[in-house]
Each structure stands twice: as structure tokens, then as C-alpha cells.
Amino acid sequence: MNPDRQAPFRPVRVGGCLDARVEMRADGSTLLQSSEALGEYPRRVSDLLARWARSAPERTFVAKRGADGAWRRISYRQMLAQARRVGQALLDAGLGAERPLAILSGNDLEHATLMMAAAWVGVPYVSVSTAYSLVSPDHERLRHVLRTTRPGMVYAAGRQYAAAIQAAVPEDVAVVLGEGAIEGRATRAFADLQSDPRAEVDAARDATGPDTIVKYLFTSGSTKMPKAVITTNRMLCSNQQMLRQCMAFLADEPPVLVDWLPWSHTFGGNHNLGIALYNGGTFHIDDGRPTRGGIGETIRNLMEIAPTVYFNVPKGLEEMTQAMEGNGALRRSLFSRVKAFMFAAAGLSQTTWDALERHAVATCGERIRIVTSLGMTETAPSALFLVGTHARSGYVGLPCPGVDVKLVPVDGKMEVRFRGPNVMPGYMNEPGLTAAAFDEEGFYCTGDAVRWVDPADVKLGLAFDGRIAEDFKLSTGTFVNVGVLRARVALEGHPYVLDSVLTGDLRDELGVLVFPRLDECLALSGLDTSASAEEILHHPRVREWFAGLATRLHASGTGSASRITRMHLLVEPPSIAHGELTDKGSINQRAVLAHRASVVEALYEGRPGDPWLILPAQREAGPTLKE
């Protein structure tokens, strides 16, 4: 047995999702509810800001490093005052339910202030993915966001957004800049959004309630354009109460967060920032990123600020565990008071999970809980949650208090569906898509599949079983479980595989497109750092390793739906501009297959001399590549 698993867990309070009531229905569906009732929660997000400004006025709410490296801080008292002044300026500009605010910015203090001001006076806002402005070559997704929401004002952090504004923001829409100017375009400075609050500010807030729209939060999208999820006060406040009951330790002391996850997505903007606000905590904006080059800033911040709970995507946690190998100061700071880790956006490899546990035990003699969840933009986000010490990669737990869960047989799997106060009322200006998103009982149809960890023990909860829409059939009619196979590729491919995409829809055999982790492959090759991607991936040691991976994956298959028969190494990294990679670092399977359709064709044609095709050492008799 792994000796690290003999160590005790750090004691923390948890609850909310430890057990569930189960009802089996005659139609084959199953209903689940938490055994714990949902507690009371505030009517509005603005009530939270008012509460902490009153009870902890000088506590830092949000902080970010300035150009000089020092932390710039905004207390709860200061944020309330700013929210009222900027809120008055938004009203003076004619913004309201029909003329929302669009924010083109990464996570920064001005962004946070605008969100709090808009929520205070009932002006919906939309935080737009920075990739739509700064990475996209045609700004088509940005135009789609602005056409959908029709903002009355657009805020941009600086002149780096000039090209996006010129391409996508109509001339009659007011533009506010955090700094700088745009040639040929009239703009206002953010510093000018300071109006003495008048009676209408309080009247506007009094008019808001649980069903007031706080924001339009766009889904990541696949091969289609992203959808605008209507997000209300009720959704945000109820979900934070659910999280507080599941992670009961959040109420024991004000949480301290160090976090980079973008506020244009539900994990960063709803879940993480919401946890700080709901529980009177402090949110430190991290300018790091979950990459080998970007993790340095995160490490710098974590060595200075010890979080009480830490959130990241799996790639970020993987980079963190590798950075800890030679950095005792990082380990001591990170593990000094952290009560739990949590990941989202993709599955965490068991290798990374075990490494995180090993570092914790070596540093403080205790294991730290890794909590997991299943949620989405449409559920604000959490709906299933797991806080038990039995958690493993792929486990997603049981219903949060207040969430009704329905498991419905679909194509040989169990689709999970949600109903509760945290579930969206619909998509903005999309009545057809809204109607299609809900079943006849009002459950949101997620398209995600789950299975019981152990059907005989409900308390162990559910495990993620892939996206039903990502699964496909071979030409034989056999379904392929994409999620399970990608997890296998990730496990077998560590540390040289970044991610993978399965191929074989309506074909005879399974294939896989592999995004290699070039820095690790470079180390394996022994080449100089000036070597190109092609040189690295052509190196004999790298080719030999991937040939071994292809052979292992082929040998581990038990039938045509699990036996990978060919592999293609992708030299071109996943593209944010083409929707292949989200801001959170997760791979969009459908977008990759659409953008690289010619690569998939080449994989199955087996063109002679294809330098990126790798075959297993042995293949069973049956359909083969064309010679």
C-alpha cells in the first residue's frame, strides 16, 4: 500500500453532500437529493458586499500586484464606496436591463469594481474571454457576444484591445479604457467613472431581487458559437450557500484565495470569486498561468500568500507538483494552512493526485482533502460535490443541498440532469435552445454521463462517465467511451502527453491524436533548447517512447471500442483562436476534430512516409491501414 495513504487527513469541517435519498422510478430513471436541506441565503449579491462592508470594513476583499510588485488592495469598505460611485456613473450613462455592460479585461481591480457596481444598481454585465479580443484573428466570437448582449457601454483594460474594439464595437457604443487611448475613437477613462451617488443609486438597488439578472456568462462553445447563460442573484447566492454547506470550513475563518482562473468563466467568476465574497474572504488575483512558463508567477504568489483553499485546473496542479520537487519554501507555504484543494475543467490524473498527496505528507505529515465536483455555467456552477476522503480522480460525488438530480438512461449510459435554484432560467435570446435544454419535468439536460462508484454504496457517490455528445460509434455500431479512453491515454502518456483526442466516428478502428508536452519531450531527447518542435518529435528517443505508448494502448484494449490502433503526433499546439483550447486550458474535442479534419483523414489513409504516424508494434488481424 502507498505509505502516504496511511497518513491522517488534516481535520476540517465538511457536510452537505455526504449522503443522498434515492428514488428508483419505473421508467428506469433515478432521482437523488441531498440528505441535508439547503439553508437560507441572501436575496442579492449586493447584500453580501453590504454585509462585509459593515462587519469587516477594513478587511481586504480583492488584491492584485501593481507594476512595482506590491499588492494593491481594495477593502470591503472601499469596494462598497466604489460600487456606489461607479454604479451612479453607469446609471448616468443610461445602462440598465436592456443596455448591459461588457467588460474586455483579464482579472484586475477595475474589472472587480465594475462587477460589484453593476450588481449594486441592477445593470447586467458580461465578462468577455480575453481570447476573443487578443488571440482571435477575426474577432468573430467577440462580435457574436456583442451582437447577442447589445451593450450600452464597453470597458477595455487598455489600448491592447484597440483592434478588437475597432473590429467589433459599434461606433454608437461608449468605450471606457482602463488606461491609454485609441486613435480615431472617442473614449472615457475608467478614473472618470466616479459620480457622487444620488438617491437613484439606492432606488436602483432596492428594485433588484433574487430574479434580477446579474450577468450573462457565455459557455465555452464547441464548433458552434457560445451561448449566453442568464445568471441571476438567486443562482449565485443559492450556489454559494450550497458550497458553504459542502465545504463547511469556509465558515470557520475568512477564506484566503490566490487564483488566476478567468472571470469570464464560471469556475473563476462564479465559484472562486463568489466564495471570497460570500464568506467575507480575501481574493488575491494571480497573474500566473498553468504552463511551464507561466507557473513562475503563481509560485511567487503562493510563497508569499498562504491560501486556506486552493483551486486550479488539472494542468496547473500538475505544474505545481513538479515545481514543489525542488522548492521546500513553496511546499511549506502552500501546505501551512490549506484546508482543501479543488480542480475543475478536466479530469485530474491519478499521477498528479498521488504526487500532491506525497508532497503534503512529506511537508506537514497530513493529507489534504482534494474535493471534486460536477457543474457547469448553466448551474452557477456546482451541482454534484464530493468532500469525502475516499475521493479519487473521476469521482464527482452526490447532490449539493437544494439540487434535485435525475439520472436518465441514454444510449447505454446515465445522463445526469439538474433542477434547483442554482439552475439558469435559460439562454439570452435563444428560446429554441432554452426549450431544448430542459426536459418535461424542468430538469436541465447536461449531456454528461455518470455512473455509480459502487451501486451497493450510495455514499461513495457518482463518477464521471464522459460527455454523451463526445462519445461516438464505430462502423460496427459499437459505442466508444471517449472519457475513459482519454483518461487511459493521460495515465499511460505521463509526462510526455499534454492531452489527446479520440478518432474513429463511423470508422472500423480507433485512433488518437496526441498533443505532446514539448518541454518534457525536449528533456527526453537531450537536444538543445533551440531545437524546433519537428526536431524534438523526430528524435529517436522520443519516437521510441511514443511507439511504446502506442503499443501499450493497443495491448490494453479488450475490443474494437477500446483498442487504439494508430496514433498521430500533433506538432501544432491546440489553438485558442480556433476554439480548440479554452481559457482554462482544457481541450475542446469537437473543435479539434473539426479544425484538423485533414489530419484525421491522413491518420486513416496511412500515407507512406507520414512522419507523424505511429503504429503499435503488434496489431491483431483485421482491418489494417492501406499500404
Secondary structure, 3 states (H helix, E strand, C coil): CCHHHHCCECCCCCCCCCCEEEEECCCCCEEEEECCCCCCCCCCHHHHHHHHHHHCCCCEEEEEECCCCCEEEEEHHHHHHHHHHHHHHHHHCCCECCECEEEECCCCHHHHHHHHHHHHHCCCEEEECHHHHHCCCCCHHHHHHHHHHCCCEEEECCHHHHHHHHHHCCCCCEEEECCCCECCECCEEHHHCCCCCCHHHHHHHHCCCCCCEEEEEECCCCCCCCCEEEEEHHHHHHHHHHHHHHCHHHHCCCCEEEECCCCCCHHHHHHHHHHHHHCCCEEEECCCCCCCCCHHHHHHHHHHCCCCCEEECHHHHHHHHHHHCCCHHHHHHHCCCCCEEEECCCCCCHHHHHHHHHHHHHHHCCECEEEEEEECHHHCCEEEEECCCCCCCCEEEEECCCCEEEEEEECCEEEEEEECCCCCCCECCCHHHHHHHECCCCCEEEEEEEEECCCCCHHHCEEEEEECCCCEECCCCCEECHHHHHHHHHHHHCCCEEEEEEECCCCCCEEEEEEECHHHHHHHHCCCCCCCHHHHHHCHHHHHHHHHHHHHHHHHCCCCCCCEEEEEECCCCCCCCCCCECCCCCECHHHHHHHCHHHHHHHHHCCCCCCCEECCCCCCCCCCCCC
